[in-house]
Amino acid sequence: MHSLTLNSPLLYTTWLFSSFIHSFFSLSLADPRITQSGLFCGNSTRFKDLIPAFVKEMGTLSQLITNAHFATYHLNNSPIPIYALAQCHGDLSQTDCLLCYAASRTKIPRCLPSVSARIYLDGCFLRYDKYNFFQEAVSPSLDSRKCSQEKALGSGDESLKLKFVTNVGYLVANVTHKAVENGGFAAMGIEGVYALAQCWESVGEDGCMECLEKSEKAVKGCLPSKEGRAMNTGCYLRYSTDKFFNHEGELEDAHRFSGLLGVTIGIALAAVALLMLCLLAAYARYRNLLIKKEERINLEKISISFNKSSLNFKYETLEKVTDYFNPSRKIGQGGAGSVFVGTLPNGQTVAVKRLIFNTREWVDEFFNEVNLISGIQHKNLVKLLGCSIEGPESLLVYEYVPNKSLDHFIFGKNRTRILNWKERFNIIVGTAEGLAFLHGGCKERIIHRDIKSSNVLLDENLTPKIADFGLVRRFDADKTHLSTGVAGTM
């Protein structure tokens, strides 16, 4: 750190003011708060052809929210109309808003092909549905509450418990009232308790008031838990003993605004406001350049590592061999993307999968996973030949298996032949051998968790080959494969 002599009153005042600014308005990137509070999938009609429309809907919504904290979009040229809404909390920067939205967009496809879903992250909200819900404030069937199991410190003492309950009640009432007055957002803290209220912009002032009043009653029902969340149709309300919001929130700490420090800060603010604005602008610009430079260096490292790898396929090459993903070359459609057949310049026939979801955040992890899976070889596993990550979308390249999948032979409407008992037995045994190899025969233990007839492909000799076993779930050798989580195809 450079030394600085504080003999000059102006320099001293500048230092004092900058210390105050640094203490309360940190210029470091804030937390985008991508922790999932709740994911709710509709149990109404499901459409297997919904995925392409969903991708288009989310893509347009991404463009609309680039420069705003709120966006809605309506897509009508699909099997059914799709309405979507995204809202970031008011204390997030625009960068953190985009990070939070990207996280919610990555998680909400777990509900597909349901025609409705809602996801609440601690910093943003995303919903899509088949009807126009934009002005809905409350709903008896959709509104929910989440309380932490941990009780607040001191809740065992009746006097401390009463004080905590009183403080939360006072704080929640004030933050909801202030949010309605301030256009739908407020964040406050008092005596070690913090609260944030956020209404969606589409519900208006009356809808915001109705939603937050219901939310206030809901979170009070969590007491004396140390944290409570109300996740309603038109708003979000949270209280916690941890300070979770950014500095735009309002802290009602008497010590912060009292005494000589307040007077000194007031004088300093008047004396050096213009100077500090210039310094802050310069620093923000400098930091932004550093962040962009770091991102560029990281991406270059990934790109260099990938380009040197034998797994690298040029996007243009794969685009050309599939006739630019001509529908006539499409041989399959799954939850993760569509599959096309193509012939490489060396004459090898391959299957190319276009992945629906592609964000820069997981490119490095994705490439490392491909590098691992490509080294796993077994006669009953479909071989992963490589991938492409530098085009507008990520692509996976597999060996081509000509007889398609087992479900065509079992459930296909236009079956050309019926498998005899010997062929069925060989398919069963081969599939079991492939699973046994994944579970314990290869270096990394891999649990498929989605074995079904459409994921068992048959070659020209009807030898079974398990597909989609990679990029699913890996386990260390000392970990069990038993799981209570729901995964795979419903």
Buried (B, 14 or more C-beta within 10 A) or exposed (E): EEEEEEEEEEEBBBBBBBEBBEEEEEEEEBBBBBEEBBBBBBEEEBBEEBBEBBBBBBEBBBEBBEEEBBBBBEBEEBEBBBBBBBBBBBBBBEEBBBBBBBBBBBBBBBBBBBBBBBBBBBBBBBBBBBEEBBEBBBBEEBBBBBBBEEBBEEBEEEEBBEEBBEBBBBBBBBBBBBBBEEEBBBBBBBEEBBBBBBBBBBBBEEBBBBBBBBBBEBBBEBBBBBBBBBBBBBBBBBBBBEBBBBBBBBBEEEEEEEEEEEEBBEEBBEBBEEBBEEBBEEEEEEEEEEEEEEEEEEBEEBBEBBEEBEBBBEBEBBBEBBEEBEEEBBBBBBBBBBBBBBEBEEEEEBBBBBBBBBEEEBBBEBBEBBBBBBEBEBEBBBBBBBBBBBBEBBBBBBBBBEBBBBEBBBEEEEEEEEBEEEBBEBBEEBBEBBBEBBBEEBEBBBBBBBBEBBBBBBBEEBBBBBBBBBBBBBBEEEEEBEEEEEEEEE
